Amino acid sequence: MSGFHASWNVGTVFVAKGVRTFCYGYLGILLPLYLADVGLSATGIGAFVTLTLIASALLTWGIRAPAERLGARAALIMLATLSVVAAVLLLLTHQPWVVVVAAMLGNVAVGAGETGPFLSIEQVVITRAVEPAQRTAVLSLYNLLGYGAAAIGAATVALGTPRTLFAGFLAAAVVQVIAYAALGRVRLAAHTPAGTPRATPVIRRIAALFALDSFAGGFVLQSLIAYFLHVRFGLGLEALGRVFFVAQLLTAASLLLAPRLARSFGLLPTMVLTHLISNVFLIGIAAAPSAAVAIALLYARQLLSQIDIPTRQAWVMTIVPDHEREAAATTTTLWRTSAQAVTPLMTGWVMQSIALSTPFLLGGVLKILYDILLWTTFKHLKPPDE
């Protein structure tokens, strides 16, 4: 692919990512409150969160075949068209379960970071558009854009009525359709050479380990950390707002550190070492004697814990042959999303029945186990680009 077409495709993906995650930033806050206003109970809102995660997993699984057969551009246009349908439904109805269906069709993110089908396909587009030496840096910027746009979107949630915000979601979905239609030629996956062994067993092992990490992460979602700091140390909304504002800035900074560390130490060592150290800090929060110590440990954790996002994406795209990149991206994303949907149902019971700090211990120990297993399983599997 020529330099111009590569830059064009990356820029187009960035535009789509920006407008999409901007809307996710306010929809993730707006929709639970909107559903409560139109009559959905607390139990129903909990079901809404679970259903959106299940729908995201199903869309991730379902988009793999179109992406492999028709190409990334066609698959992304299909997904963006579903977002258009979802936005129209949100504008036309006040029925709670139609709103839920719309959120499922639109793959509306309910967590701090984006998961799902757009993410899995866009990784492949970027991987095929840039040189291997640039891959981690471009994926870092891609993820940084997503966090930044979502943060700005969250800040705008109180600036308009629900209908205005839903109209903004419709406009963003239309922009996505146009952006994806404007993609330059996106190379299809290369055909598997005759006699070439498939990497499917490797992909499954990677996906299983990523699912363990995602399952463990469900114990320490941002909302649960905020609840812990409020109950244990009495922090109010204003203080928590300041805490998590700084935490998000440190998360963004970590994404900028990832390319330099990966160039110096390699993708897998960077992933494992930074993630392992961050989980030691995570466990330390459970034993923190004061709010200041707990917040300092949280900041240290945030500065390190997300370095593995772009390095993980680059590593997966590098470790498998080109003809299996769609399979690798969709399978790992599917397993992560599915595992993440399970843990929040357990965490409240654990905090109430055992101890308030138990989720930090469980999450940290399971994540360290993931780091050890990832290193011992794949330390001899060196990416050809390194």
C-alpha positions in Angstrom: 0.0 0.0 0.0 1.4 3.4 -0.9 2.2 6.0 1.8 -0.7 8.2 0.8 -3.3 5.5 0.8 -1.9 4.1 4.1 -2.1 7.5 5.8 -5.6 8.1 4.3 -6.9 4.8 5.7 -5.4 5.4 9.1 -6.8 9.0 9.2 -10.2 7.7 8.1 -10.3 5.1 10.9 -9.2 7.8 13.4 -12.2 10.0 12.3 -14.6 7.2 12.7 -13.1 6.2 16.1 -13.3 9.8 17.3 -16.9 10.4 16.5 -18.0 7.0 17.7 -16.3 7.1 21.1 -17.3 10.7 21.6 -20.9 9.5 21.5 -20.1 6.4 23.6 -18.8 8.9 26.2 -22.2 10.5 26.8 -24.4 7.5 25.9 -22.8 5.3 28.6 -23.9 7.9 31.2 -27.2 9.0 29.6 -28.8 5.7 28.8 -29.0 4.2 32.3 -30.6 7.4 33.6 -32.9 7.7 30.6 -34.1 4.1 31.0 -34.8 4.8 34.7 -36.8 7.9 33.7 -38.9 5.9 31.2 -39.8 3.2 33.8 -37.1 0.6 33.9 -36.2 -0.8 37.3 -32.8 -1.1 38.8 -32.9 -4.8 37.9 -33.8 -4.0 34.4 -30.9 -1.5 34.1 -28.5 -4.2 35.3 -29.9 -6.5 32.7 -29.4 -3.7 30.1 -25.7 -3.5 30.9 -25.3 -7.3 30.6 -27.3 -7.4 27.3 -25.2 -4.7 25.7 -22.0 -6.7 26.6 -23.6 -9.9 25.2 -24.7 -8.1 22.0 -21.2 -6.7 21.6 -19.8 -10.2 21.8 -22.3 -11.5 19.3 -21.5 -8.7 16.8 -17.8 -9.4 17.2 -18.4 -13.0 16.5 -20.8 -12.3 13.6 -18.6 -9.8 11.8 -15.6 -12.1 11.3 -17.0 -13.9 8.2 -18.0 -10.7 6.3 -14.6 -9.2 7.2 -12.7 -12.2 5.9 -14.8 -12.7 2.7 -15.7 -9.1 1.7 -13.0 -7.1 3.4 -12.8 -4.7 6.3 -14.4 -1.8 4.5 -17.7 -3.7 3.8 -17.7 -5.1 7.4 -17.3 -1.6 8.9 -20.0 -0.1 6.7 -22.4 -2.9 7.9 -21.6 -2.1 11.6 -22.0 1.7 11.0 -25.3 1.1 9.3 -26.5 -0.8 12.4 -25.5 2.3 14.4 -27.7 4.4 12.1 -30.6 2.1 12.7 -30.0 2.2 16.5 -29.9 6.0 16.5 -33.2 6.2 14.6 -34.8 3.9 17.1 -33.6 6.0 20.0 -35.2 9.1 18.4 -38.5 7.4 17.6 -39.4 5.5 20.8 -39.7 5.9 24.5 -40.3 2.2 25.1 -37.6 0.9 27.5 -36.9 -2.4 25.8 -36.8 -0.8 22.3 -34.1 1.5 23.8 -32.3 -1.5 25.1 -32.4 -3.2 21.6 -31.2 0.0 20.0 -28.2 0.1 22.4 -27.5 -3.5 21.5 -27.6 -2.9 17.8 -25.4 0.2 18.2 -22.8 -1.6 20.2 -23.0 1.3 22.8 -20.1 1.0 25.1 -20.9 0.8 28.9 -17.4 0.8 30.3 -14.5 3.2 30.3 -12.9 1.7 27.2 -14.3 0.5 23.9 -14.6 -3.2 23.2 -16.4 -5.0 20.4 -16.6 -5.4 16.6 -15.4 -1.9 15.5 -12.3 -2.3 17.6 -11.4 -5.8 16.2 -11.7 -4.8 12.6 -10.1 -1.4 12.8 -7.0 -3.0 14.4 -6.6 -5.1 11.2 -7.0 -2.0 9.0 -4.3 -0.2 10.9 -2.0 -3.2 10.9 -2.2 -3.6 7.2 -1.8 0.2 6.6 1.4 0.9 8.6 4.9 -0.4 8.6 5.7 -2.9 11.4 8.0 -0.4 13.1 5.2 2.1 13.4 2.5 -0.3 14.5 2.7 0.1 18.3 2.9 3.9 18.0 -0.1 4.2 15.7 -2.2 1.8 17.8 -1.2 3.9 20.9 -2.5 7.0 19.2 -5.7 5.1 18.2 -6.4 4.1 21.7 -5.5 7.6 23.1 -8.0 9.1 20.7 -10.7 6.8 21.9 -10.1 7.7 25.6 -9.9 11.4 24.9 -13.0 11.6 22.7 -15.0 9.5 25.3 -13.9 11.9 28.1 -15.0 14.9 26.1 -18.3 13.2 25.3 -18.9 12.5 29.0 -18.3 16.1 29.8 -21.0 17.2 27.3 -23.8 14.9 28.7 -25.5 17.7 30.5 -25.4 20.1 27.6 -28.4 18.8 25.7 -31.7 16.9 26.0 -31.8 13.2 25.4 -33.3 13.8 21.9 -30.5 16.2 21.1 -27.8 13.7 22.2 -29.5 10.9 20.3 -29.5 13.1 17.2 -25.8 13.6 17.7 -25.4 9.8 17.8 -27.3 9.6 14.5 -25.1 12.3 12.9 -21.9 10.5 14.2 -23.2 7.1 12.7 -23.7 8.8 9.3 -20.2 10.2 9.5 -18.9 6.7 10.2 -20.7 5.3 7.2 -19.3 8.1 5.0 -15.8 7.6 6.5 -15.7 3.9 5.9 -17.1 4.3 2.4 -14.2 6.6 1.7 -11.6 4.1 2.8 -9.0 3.5 0.2 -8.5 -0.1 -1.0 -8.1 -2.2 2.1 -6.2 -5.3 1.2 -8.1 -8.6 1.9 -6.5 -11.2 4.0 -3.9 -13.2 2.1 -4.9 -16.7 1.1 -3.4 -19.5 3.2 -0.6 -21.1 1.3 -1.2 -24.8 0.7 0.2 -26.9 3.5 0.6 -23.9 5.9 -0.3 -24.8 9.4 -3.1 -22.6 10.8 -2.4 -20.5 13.9 -5.9 -21.2 15.4 -4.6 -23.2 18.4 -2.3 -20.3 19.2 -5.1 -17.8 18.9 -7.3 -19.9 21.2 -4.6 -20.0 23.9 -4.1 -16.2 23.6 -7.8 -15.6 23.8 -8.2 -17.8 26.8 -5.5 -15.9 28.7 -6.9 -12.5 27.6 -10.3 -13.7 28.9 -8.7 -14.4 32.3 -7.3 -10.9 32.4 -10.6 -9.4 31.4 -12.5 -11.6 34.0 -10.1 -10.3 36.7 -10.5 -6.7 35.5 -14.2 -7.0 36.2 -13.5 -7.0 39.9 -11.9 -3.5 39.8 -14.0 -1.5 37.4 -13.8 2.3 37.9 -17.3 2.5 39.5 -16.3 -0.2 42.0 -13.1 1.6 42.9 -15.0 4.8 43.4 -17.5 3.0 45.7 -14.5 1.6 47.7 -12.9 5.0 48.1 -16.3 6.5 49.2 -17.1 3.8 51.8 -13.6 3.2 53.1 -12.4 6.8 53.3 -15.5 8.9 52.9 -14.5 10.6 49.7 -17.5 12.6 48.1 -18.4 13.1 44.5 -16.3 16.2 44.1 -13.2 14.6 45.5 -13.8 11.4 43.4 -14.2 13.5 40.3 -10.8 15.0 40.8 -9.2 11.6 41.6 -10.5 10.0 38.4 -9.8 13.0 36.3 -6.1 12.7 37.2 -6.3 8.9 36.8 -7.6 9.3 33.2 -4.8 11.7 32.4 -2.2 9.2 33.7 -4.0 6.5 31.6 -3.5 8.6 28.5 0.1 9.2 29.4 0.7 5.5 29.7 -0.4 5.0 26.1 2.3 7.4 25.0 4.9 5.5 26.9 4.1 2.2 25.2 5.9 2.6 21.9 9.2 3.7 23.5 9.1 0.8 26.0 8.2 -1.7 23.3 11.1 -0.6 21.1 13.5 -1.0 24.0 12.3 -4.2 25.5 10.0 -5.9 23.0 6.2 -6.2 22.9 5.7 -9.2 25.2 8.2 -8.2 27.9 6.7 -4.7 27.9 3.2 -6.1 28.2 4.0 -8.5 31.0 6.4 -6.4 33.2 4.3 -3.2 33.3 1.1 -5.1 33.8 2.5 -7.3 36.6 3.9 -4.3 38.5 0.6 -2.4 38.1 -1.2 -5.4 39.7 1.1 -5.2 42.8 -0.1 -1.6 43.2 -3.7 -2.8 42.7 -3.3 -5.4 45.6 -1.7 -2.6 47.7 -4.9 -0.5 47.5 -6.7 -3.1 49.6 -4.3 -2.6 52.5 -3.9 1.2 52.1 -4.1 2.9 55.6 -5.3 6.2 54.2 -7.1 7.8 51.3 -3.8 9.5 50.2 -2.0 6.2 50.1 -4.8 4.5 48.2 -5.0 7.2 45.6 -1.2 7.2 45.1 -1.3 3.5 44.5 -4.2 4.0 42.1 -2.3 6.6 40.2 0.8 4.3 40.0 -1.4 1.5 38.8 -3.1 3.7 36.1 0.3 4.9 34.8 1.3 1.3 34.1 -1.8 -0.8 33.7 -2.8 0.4 30.2 0.6 0.2 28.6 -0.4 -3.3 27.6 -3.3 -2.2 25.4 -1.5 -1.0 22.3 1.4 -3.5 22.8 -1.1 -6.3 23.2 -2.9 -5.3 20.0 0.4 -5.0 18.1 1.7 -8.3 19.5 -1.5 -10.2 18.4 -1.4 -8.7 15.0 2.3 -9.6 14.6 2.3 -13.0 16.1 -0.2 -14.5 13.7 0.1 -14.7 9.9 -1.7 -12.1 7.8 -4.4 -14.5 6.6 -5.5 -15.0 10.3 -5.5 -11.5 11.6 -9.3 -11.1 11.3 -9.7 -14.3 13.2 -7.2 -13.3 15.9 -8.7 -9.8 16.4 -12.3 -11.0 16.6 -11.6 -14.1 18.7 -9.6 -12.3 21.3 -12.0 -9.4 21.5 -15.0 -11.8 21.7 -13.4 -13.7 24.6 -12.5 -10.6 26.5 -15.9 -9.1 26.1 -17.7 -12.3 27.2 -15.5 -12.7 30.3 -16.0 -9.1 31.3 -19.7 -9.6 31.3 -19.5 -12.2 34.1 -17.5 -10.7 36.9 -19.6 -7.6 37.8 -22.5 -9.9 38.8 -20.2 -11.4 41.5 -18.3 -8.4 42.7 -21.1 -6.8 44.8 -21.7 -10.1 46.6 -18.0 -10.4 47.3 -17.7 -6.9 48.7 -20.8 -7.4 50.9 -20.2 -11.0 52.1 -16.4 -11.2 52.5 -14.8 -7.8 52.7 -14.9 -4.4 51.0 -11.3 -4.8 49.8 -11.6 -8.4 48.6 -12.1 -7.5 44.9 -8.7 -5.8 44.8 -7.0 -9.0 46.1 -8.9 -11.3 43.7 -8.5 -9.0 40.7 -4.8 -8.4 41.4 -3.9 -12.1 42.1 -5.8 -13.3 39.0 -4.1 -10.7 36.8 -0.6 -11.6 38.1 -1.5 -15.2 37.3 -2.4 -14.1 33.8 0.9 -12.3 33.5 2.9 -15.4 34.6 0.9 -17.7 32.3 1.3 -15.3 29.3 5.0 -15.1 29.7 5.7 -18.8 30.3 3.4 -19.8 27.4 4.6 -17.4 24.8 8.1 -16.3 25.7 9.6 -18.5 23.0 7.2 -17.3 20.3 9.0 -14.2 19.0 7.2 -11.9 16.7 9.0 -11.9 13.3 9.1 -8.0 13.2 11.2 -7.8 16.3 
